[in-house]
């Protein structure tokens, strides 16, 4: 992936007057073409390197995500629509005859049952962790199917429609699958996706500084010169905008390339 700002100069110009720019982040942006080096620039560098090495989803992956989103939406809408068509009667909507509403509801719950099955399999394949979304889909589907299992025979009897028991199978299937999936997900309530590790609070050491400096020194001279120019120009921009005083600017300009992150703890501790 790429960062929002193509270089350190544009990053420095974009800083809000309400924030305190971190020099380690500035230098990480300047080195963004070299994620392996950026990873050695303290906590800010590690965070930027993680972004830079994160793979951009391929068109196929984006398409798959879109399809899954459509399936999830369909899985919620289908059983709700099936329940609604059985009870669609109000001042604005004429009652739907059983000859129409019962087959439509059966088809809707058949779609809902298939979507629940697919959702459950995908949930298992992804690690069977707690998911409020999956649990919500399952609960809504089960509730809708529960109402429909009682209302479908009632609607059929009211209109003298001969209800074939086959029509109830999708409803019972959606009810069973929804209840089963909801219980399964609830039982995994304490199983969550791994959270990002908190930012390290350990002090920056001389070893950290030396490791970063050695990594940068391995770059070709022309690349180091270009990055140095970008970094130093960005520092000048921060000085012009009032983020740095003359002493801080002089100290930052004198710092070896790749070691600005070591100045941030000093700046934060200075009143």
RAVEN-V716763 format. One record per pair of residues at least 12 apart in sequence whose ideal C-beta (glycine too) atoms are under 6 Angstrom apart, sorted by the first residue. I is the first residue (numbers start at 1). GAP is how many residues later the second one is. Records with the same first field share a line. If there is no record, write none. Layout:
I->GAP, GAP
This chain:
1->50, 53, 55
3->29
5->24
7->223
8->18, 21, 22, 222, 223, 226
9->224, 225
11->18
12->222, 225, 226
13->224
21->217, 222
22->22, 242
23->229, 237, 240, 241
24->17, 18, 20, 236, 237, 240
25->19
26->208
27->204, 233
28->13, 16, 17, 20
30->197, 200, 201
35->14, 17, 18
37->178
40->171, 172, 175
41->171, 220
42->219
43->156, 157
71->44
74->41
75->40, 44, 62
76->61, 64
78->30, 33, 34
79->30, 33, 62, 65, 66, 95
80->64
81->27
82->23, 26, 27, 66
83->61, 64, 65
85->16, 19, 20
86->15, 19, 62, 65, 66, 69
97->62
98->57, 58, 61, 63
99->62
102->50, 54, 65
105->43
106->61, 64
109->61, 62, 65
110->60
112->29, 62
113->57, 60, 61, 64
116->25, 61, 62
120->61
128->60
129->62, 64
130->58, 59, 61, 62
134->51
135->47, 50
138->40, 43, 44
139->43
141->33, 37
142->33, 36, 37
145->26, 29, 30
146->29
148->23
149->22
204->58, 61
209->50, 53
212->46, 47
213->43, 45, 46
216->41, 42
228->29
232->21
235->14, 17
